[in-house]
């Protein structure tokens, strides 16, 4: 469906236009999965799995793909629960990242014994309440998934 974009071209794209992204609130027994990011932007922050939408890919297809690629879970994709934009000054190649994000409610197709993390995350945790210190976008997604602040 898509191929990787040359680094120089991707830098020019980041400098010129916002990027379409999806995030996924994977819900199991009232808990939502967060992943600890290794890369900019949001390096070192607890975030929902997610990322760029590929050309020709529907948003719900991207949401299922990101759950599979980032945390190794095959999921049913439910409704969109939050849409917003984020702007990070600390993007790749030293370029600020402006993204338009849609967060979807997902639930796994089978039992969740363990997550298989990709190279961009170092840990996961399941939460039942919204802890303090999360990015406001992540908080709003978690509220949309039915969680309340601790």
C-alpha positions, 0 to 999 in steps of 0.5 A: 500500500505504501513505502517509506518516504525518503528522509529529506522529502519527509522533512520537507513534508513535516515543514509544510503540512500537518500529518494525519494520525490515528491513536488507539484506546485499547480497552480490556475489562475497564482498563486502557493500554498506554505505551512509553514512547522512545522517540520524539515527539513525546519521547519519555511520555506515556501515550496511546499507541498510534501513528501516521495514516498511509495514503489510501488507508482508511482511518479505521484500517490505520487504527487496526494496523497501529495496534498490531504493529506497535503492541502486537494486538489484533483488535476490533475497531470501534468508534472515534472517541476524540479528534484534536491536533497536536503540535510538538517542537521536538519532532524528527530532524529537528522539525516541529510536528503538527498532526491531526489526530483521531483516537479510536476505541478498540478492543482485542479480538482474543485474550491479552496475555502480553503485548509485543512492543515495536522498537519505538516503545519501551514499556506498556501499562494498563490504567483504570484511572487517568493519572496526573502528568499526561499530555492533555490530548491523551487525557481527552482520549482516555475520557472518551474511552470512559476513564476518569481522573485519579 
